[in-house]
Amino acid sequence: MENKPTLVVALGGNALLKRGEPLEADIQRKNIDLAAAIIASLTRQWRVVLVHGNGPQVGLLALQNSACDAVTPYPLDVLGAESQGMIGYMLQQALKNQLPERNVSVLLTQVEVDADDPAFRNPTKYIGPVYDQAQADMLGREKGWTFKPDGRWFRRVVPSPQPAHIVESDAIQALIERDHLVICNGGGGVPVVQKADGYHGVEAVIDKDLSAALLARQLHADALLILTDADAVYLDWGTPGQRPLLQATPELLKNMTFDAGSMGPKIAACCRYVEACHGRAGIGALADGAAILAGDKGTLIRMENITSPAL
């Protein structure tokens, strides 16, 4: 086995199903094939551990699930596990086709959260497709779901508690040591709380970026890469003066405010990892891949002082 540095990659659900695209399996397969080529290229330099999002997919599963009134709708933790299997299978197959000599393993992962996390009282995690306001209002009345603006659209939001402990971390480490490309913590992991009689699922979706950062810290990974549908972190986003933030330190980012439902968790995840492990963390577009960690594309976050943080 080659002694390569370890890279945790967080692949956004919206990188697999682009905003506004129909949530069709064939479309997702095509996007996953493109993503797999980028991930496979990273394995030339890194030992890759892949975490994927599930926002569009788990929301669609919830929508399909609620359409059947013959049985009680499945809770979000069960749907999260279902999305781990679905997306994990597609990624595993595409990566194996790119890297036929490589072992690619998907591990169904539970992630412990705090039952008293305040996120349960303030849902912020976007799931499912986008709607116009009239559609969102109708679904809110019919299903009791909560919606918030997402750009010019509206999406359902659910609680997103902080990940505290990866239950299967020892198994992940064992697979990495056997040189497997591991796909784990899918959709942030199945959210569970620990009670006197063991683990129990809860109605939530964990942010996959925070979960990936926790994994990177537990593994003492050398780098964290968050791939999404945005090409960088932007200052003054949505205004005529918006501009990309090319490089930054955690200290600099603490004085800035970002959307809690999109870029905010990505930045928080990177800062926690960088402060704990002193590695590099990058945020950017899937197509830019390794160029983000090289500082040529996207946003690079590290401990060193940066003299010129923005264009």
Secondary structure, 3 states (H helix, E strand, C coil): CCCCCEEEEEECHHHHCCCCCCCCHHHHHHHHHHHHHHHHHHCCCCEEEEEECCHHHHHHHHHHHHCCCCCCCCCHHHHHHHHHHHHHHHHHHHHHHHCCCCCEEECCCEEECCCCCHHHHCCCEEEEEEECHHHHHHHHHHHCCEEEEECCEEEEEECCCCCCEECCHHHHHHHHHCCCEEECCHHHCEEEEEECCEEEECCCCCCHHHHHHHHHHHHCCCEEEEEECCCCEEECCCCCCCEEECEECHHHHCCCCCCCCCHHHHHHHHHHHHHHHCCEEEEEEHHHCHHHHCCCCCEEECCCCCCCCEC
